[in-house]
Amino acid sequence: MTTRYNVKKKTSVLPRVELVVLFWQKDHLGLVGKDKVFVEKMLARVLAKGEANEQQVVYYPQNEKARTVFVYGLGDNPTVDIFRRGVAAAAQFAKGTAVREITIIVPENFKEGFEVGVAAVEGIELGTYQFAKYQVEQNKINQERSILEVNLLVGKGLGASVARGLKTGKIYSDAAILTRDLVNEPAKNTSPSDLVTVAQGLADKSKGNIKIEIFDEKECALRKMGAFLAVAQGSTHEPYFIHLVYQPEQKDIKQELEKIALVGKGITFDAGGLSIKPSESMETMKCDMAGAAAVLGIFSVLEKIRPQVIVHGYIAACENMPSGSAIKPGDVVETQSGKTVEIRNTDAEGRLTLADSISEALKDKPDFLIDIATLTGACVVALGEEVSGLFSNDQKLAEEFMVAAQKEGEQVWPMPLVSDYRSLLKSAIADLRNISLKRWGGAITAALFLENFVGKTAWIHLDIAGPAYSEQQVNPVNPVGASGAATRAILRFLRDLKTKKE
């Protein structure tokens, strides 16, 4: 069911609805009179402090009925992301108690109406997301408990900008939900050919702005994608290389357009190859195509955000499986770039498929390139499960992306390309080896491996191994399962590029 969003003028009196979402900072609630006195007394009773992300539920008696007020703390430094999290937490509470309509009182100190609108929709849509496709009863419950109506009470002069933000936030959320759905699907339903079907469907449904090329195994061999095909050779599923192109409509073009390449890691299941993973490490390896899913999620809404840039998307889709035909440790493969790689561990496969994907992307001469990959467990060790690692050879580009990610509440941290570590990838029998023989710094050496194929092109590498998939909720915007990591951040980044040009 579709949620309807309404923007209304704010009042200092609590509205007469079943669930009110109220934000507070220390002693400030934005209320007066009896409402203020009652809510403050109830919060004092539960020892609420108003700390960031603190939540309390107040039952407010009126006309012999219990009206519920969900109160969320803003802390000392209120941000739009705290607001987004508060809306998500409230939406989860509403869904759990079968509330169908909620009213959100927007904090008075939030003056950027557009950002408030974006965050409100993302909080509702992403916070209540649940992949229940294969749970018959839960799917029925989800339908019965869908939030049907959301009212945002805003201050004077903010209505129009909040309404614009609601529309954009819905677009971002739809993209992230497609990404989540693809990652959450069992691997048997997201084989390389299944990703081709999804990509082809996006092109078919477009208004002509999205074109697609599909390379089968034979074509990939003609293009000398030796590293990609080496990873794929252990599986019974045929590999495919997907190339999507978004071109703005002619009427939207105001000047010479920048060209952007998005490369998504598309390992549809990673057993590790002959360097096989322990069984418990395979349990969530359906998520190893989260980078590819992000690219598809982004392309699903490009016609709606209409960025004035040309966007290319590249996905090398295959499985990494152990079999009699699988690549062996000690083998040497030749990449499309001509560089040779000694395979020391077949479970370091993503960088091999990305190497050929990057080389293919460079043929189209992009102004800059972003790759998105669940690349290393080492990045999770370094940054935890909620933060993506960002590596870049262009500081200005990296800083602009960090700003976009921060606006979307996606946690990204800059990581170094340590020049001394390049020597760790030297091989005695090839140009490179696919892993360092030292235990430490694996996220850095993986990024340095990719750097060999980027050349002088401005480049960002996003290692999303941590936040791509979670088995425990930490942030209410990202329930258990796939998060859609990097999808919204990249869309925001593309939107900001459009804004700068205007």
N, C-alpha and C positions, 0 to 999 in steps of 0.2 A: 504494500500500500504506500502511496505517496504522501509525504508530510507536507502540509500547507504552512507557509510562513507569512506572518502578518507583522507590519511595523505600525506601532501606535505611539501616541504621545504619553510621556511619563507623568505619573502622579505620585505624590508623597504618601498616598494611602494605599495599603495592600489591596490588590484587585480581588474581586469575589470569584475566584476560580479554584479548582481542586488543588493544584500544585503551583506554588510561586517559587521562583528561583531568585534568591537575593544574595548579593555579594557585599562583604563588609571588610573594612580596614580599620583595625583597632576599634575606636569608639564610633566610627562613622557608618551609618546604615542607610542614609538617604531617606529616613522616615521621620514623621513627626507625630505628636499626640499619643493617643492610646496604642497605636500600632508600635511605635518606637519603644514605649515603656514595656509593653508585653514581650516583644521579641528580645529586648535587652535582658529582661528578667529571666527568660527561658535560657538564653545563652549563658548567663551567669550561673544558672543552676547546673549546667553541664560543664562548667569551667572552660568555656570556649575562650580562646586567646586571640583569634583573628589572624593566626599565622597562615602563611601561604599554603594553599591546597588543603587546609583544614576544613572539614565538612561536618555539619550538624543538621539534624532534622527537628523542627519545631512544629508542634501540633497546635493550631490556633483555633479555639472554639468560637463559633459565631452562628447565631440562629440555630443553636442546638446541633450543629454539624461540625465535624473536625476538618478544618482546612489545613493543609500541610504547607509549611514553608521550608524549603531546602536552602540552607545558608552555607556559602562557600567563602573561605578566607582568602583575602588578596595579599596579606603580608605587608611588609614595609615598602616593597618595590613592585607595585602592580604592573603586570604586563598583559598584553592581549593573549599570550599563550596560557597564562593562569586562568584567564576568562574562558578560553577554549576548553581547558581541562575541567573547569567548574561546570560548564554546560554539559560536557560529556558525562561527568559523574552524576549530575542531576538527571540526565536522560536515562542512564542505567538504572537509577533509583525509580524513575517513573515507569520504565518498562517492567521492572521487577514487581511493582505494585499495581500494574495494569492501569495506570493513569494515561488517558488518551489525549489530554490537552494540558499544556504547561505554559506559564507566562514567565518570561525572564525580564527582570529589571536590570537594565544595563547600568553599570557604575557611572556616576556623574563625572569622574575624572577621565573617562575614556572618550576622547574627542574625535578620534579617527573613525568616522562612521563606517567607511568601507571595510577596514580591518575588523571591526566588531561584527559586521555582517558575515564576512568570510569565516571568522572563527566560530560564530554561532552555528552556522550550518554544519561545519566540519565537526563540531562537538556533538551535534545530534546524530548526524549520518554515520560518522565513524565510531562514535562511542557506543552506539546501539548495534553496530554490525556484528553479525554472528554467522559463521558458515555452518548452516544446519541442513544442507542439501540432502545429506544421507541420514538425518535424524527425523523420522516421520512425525513423532509427537512434538518434538521441540520446534520443528518448522511450523506446525499448526499453532503452537503457543505464541511463537514470534508474530504470526499474522494477527492473532487475537489481541496481542499487546502492543501493536505498532502505535507509535505516537502520531496522531492524526493532525494535530494543530499545535503550532508554536507561535506565541505572541511575544514580540520584543518591544518593551516599553523604553523609548529613547528620549533624550533631551531635545530641546528646541533646536531646529535647524539641522538635525542629523538624519532625518527620515529618508531623504533621497539617497544619500551616500550609503546608509545601511542597506537599503533595498538593492543598490548595485552590488554591494558586497555579498548579499544573500545569493544572487545569481552566480557570481563568480565562485563562491564557496561550494555551491552545488556542483559546478563543473569539476572543480578540483576533487571533490569527494567522489563523484562518479568515476573519475579516472583511478583514484586510489582503490576504490572498491573492486574495479575490474582487475587491478593488479593483485589485490588480496585473493579474489576468487581463483585466479589462475594458480597462485602459489599454494593455496589451500587444497586444491584438487589433488586426489591421489595421482601418483606418477603415471599410472596406466592410462589416465585420461589426458595427460599433457605430454605425450610423446612428441618427438620432433615434427611428425606429420600433423599432430593436433595443433601445435603452435602455428604451423603453416595455415591451417584452416582458420584460426582466429585472425591472423594477419590478413589473409585474403578477404575475410569477412569485413574487416575495417576498410580495406580499399574499395570493396564492392558497395558498401553503404555510404561512402563519401560522395560529395557533390562534384567529384572530379579533381579535388585538390590533393588527393593521396594516390600515388602510384606504387606498384609493387613489382619486384623481381624475385623469383624463387630459383635457387640453384640446387639441383640434385647432386648426388655423389659424383656422377660423371663430370658435371660442369665444374664442381669444386676441384676435381683432380686436374682438369684442363687449366684452371686458374692457379694451380700449384699450391693449394692450401694443405700442405703436407702435415702441419702440426694439428690442425683441426681434424683431418681425416684419421690421423694416428690415434687420437683420443676415441674417435667413433668406432674404430674397427673391432672393438671387443663386444659390441652390441648387435643384436639381431634387427634393431630398428635402424632404418636408413637415415643418415644425417641430411639436414637441409640447411642452406644458408638463405636467410631472409633479408631483403633490402627494401625498406620503405622510404618513400620520399614525400614530404609535404611541401607544396608550393602555394604561396598565397594567391588569392584571386588577383587578376590584373588591376582591378579598381582599388585594391588595398596597397598597391606598390607605389611608394612615394619617392624612392631613391634606390640606388644599388643595394641589393640585399646581402646581408651576411649569411654565411652557410655554416650550419652547425651539424656535427656528427654525434649521434648518441649510439654507443655500443653497449649492448646488454649481454652479460654472460648467460648462455642458454643451455646449461647442463641439466637436462630434464630429470635425470636421476644420477646420483653420484655414489657408486659403491666403492670407489677408490681404484678400480681396475685391479691389476694383479697385486698392487700394494694395498690390499683390501682393508677397508675400515673395520673396526670392531662393530658388532651388530648394533650396540646401543647408539653408536655414532651415525648409523644409517637411518635411524628412525624418522628423522626430519629432513632427509636429503632430497625429498621432493621439492624442497625450497631452493635448491641450487640453481634454479632458473629465475630467481627473483629479479635479477637485473634485466633479463629478457622480458619478464612480465611488466616491469616498470616502463620499458620502452613501448610495449603494446598499450599499456594504460595511458601513457602520454599521447600516443597517436590517436587514441579513441576520442580525444576531445580537442585536438588542435584546430579543427574547423570551427569550434565554438569560441576559442580564445583568440583566434585569427592573428597570431604573431606575424609581424612583418620581417620574418626571417625564413630562409629555406632550411628545413630540418630533414636530415637523413637518419634513418634508424637501421642498425645492423645487428643481426642475431645469428650466431653459429649454433644451431640446435642439434644436440646429440646426447646420448647417454655415455657414461663412463663405467663400463662393466668388465668383470673378469671372465675370460673364456680362452679357448685355445687359440683364438685369433687376436687376442688383446695385445697391445703394445707391451714390451717387456722392459724392466729396468736395465739400463745399459745400452738400449737402442739409441740411434741417432736419427732425428727427423729434420727435414728441410722445410723451413717456413716459406710463406709466399714472398717474403722480403729477400730471400736468398740466404739468410742466416741459418746456421745449423744449430740444433739443440740436442745435447745429451740428456736422456731421460734417466734421472736418478731416483725418481719416485713418481709412480703413475697417478698418485693421488694429488699431485700438483698439476692438475689437468686444465683448470680454468684459464690459467695464464697462456697456455698453448693455443686454445681456441680464440682467446682475445688477441693474441699476437697476429693471427691471420685476419681476424676481423678488423683490427686497426689498420693493417696494411691495405685491406680492401677499401676501407673508409678513406684513406689518404689519396686513393686514386681520384676521388671526387673533390680534392683540394678544399677541405673545410677551413674556415677561419679559426675554429677551435673544435676540440673533441672532448667529449665526456664519456668515460666508460663507467658502467655500474655493475658491480660484481660482488657476490658472496664469496670472496676470494680466499680469506685466510682465517683460521682459528686464532692465529697470533694476534690479529686485530681485536678480536673479542677479549683476549687476555689483556691487551693493552688498554682498551677503552670500555670494556664491559658490553652488556647486551643492548644498551639503549643508544649508543653513540656510533656513528659512522666515521671512519677515518678518511680524510681528504688529503691526497697527494697531488701536487701540481708543479709544473715548470713555469708557471706564470702567476706571480703574486697578485697582480691586479684582478685577474680573472677569478682566482681563488677567493679573494676578499668579497667580490661582488656576489659570488655564489653563496658564501657564508651568510651574507645579509639576507638573501632570498630564503635560505633554509631557516634562519632564525625567525623570519616573519611567519613561516609555516609551522613553527614549533618543532622542527626536525633538528635533532642535536647532531652536529657535525664538528669534528675537531681536526685542525691542520696537523699533518704529520710530516716528518722530514724525509727528503731524499738524500740520505747520507752518502756522500761521494766515496768515502773509504770502503763502503760495503759493496761497491761494484765488483771489486776483486773476488768477492765470495762466490760470484756466479761464473767465474772462469772455468773452462773445462780443458782437460788435457787432450781430448780427441775431437772437440767441436768448438764452435764459436762461443757457445754458452752452455750451461747446464740449467735445468729447470728449477733446482732448489739450491740453497746454500747448504754446505755440509755442517755448518754450525747451527746450534739449536735455537739461538736467540735472534730477535729482530726479523722474524719471518714476514710480517706485513710489509716491512720496508724493502726487503730483498725481492718480494713479489712485485712491488711497485717498480723497483729498479729494473726488473726483468722486462716489464712492459715498456719502460722508458726507451729500451733499445729499439723499439719498433715505431715510436712516435716521431722521432727526428726533431725538427725545429717547430713543429706545429704546437700551438698553445693547447694545453691538455690538463684535464682534471681526471684523476682516478678516485672513484668512490668505493671504498671497501665497506659493504653493507652487511657483512657476515653476522654482526651482532644484532642490529635492530630489524633485520628482514623478517625474522620469525621468532615468536616468543611463546613459551609454554606457561608463562605466568604473567598476569597483568601488573605492570608498574605504573604506566600512564593510562588514565581512563580513555584517552583518545584512541589507544591501541589495545583492544581486547586480545585475549589469547589467540594465537595463530599468526597469520601473516599480517604485517603492518602496512604494506604498500610503500616501504621505505624508498625515498628519493623521488617518488612520483610527483608529489605536490611541490617539493622544493624545486625541481627542474621546471615544472610548469610556471611557478612563480618567477623563476629566473628568466624564462622566455618572455613572460608578460612584462617584466621590468625592462628587458631589452627593447621591447616594443614601445614602452612608455618613454624611454630615453630618446628614441628616434623621433617621437612626436613632439 
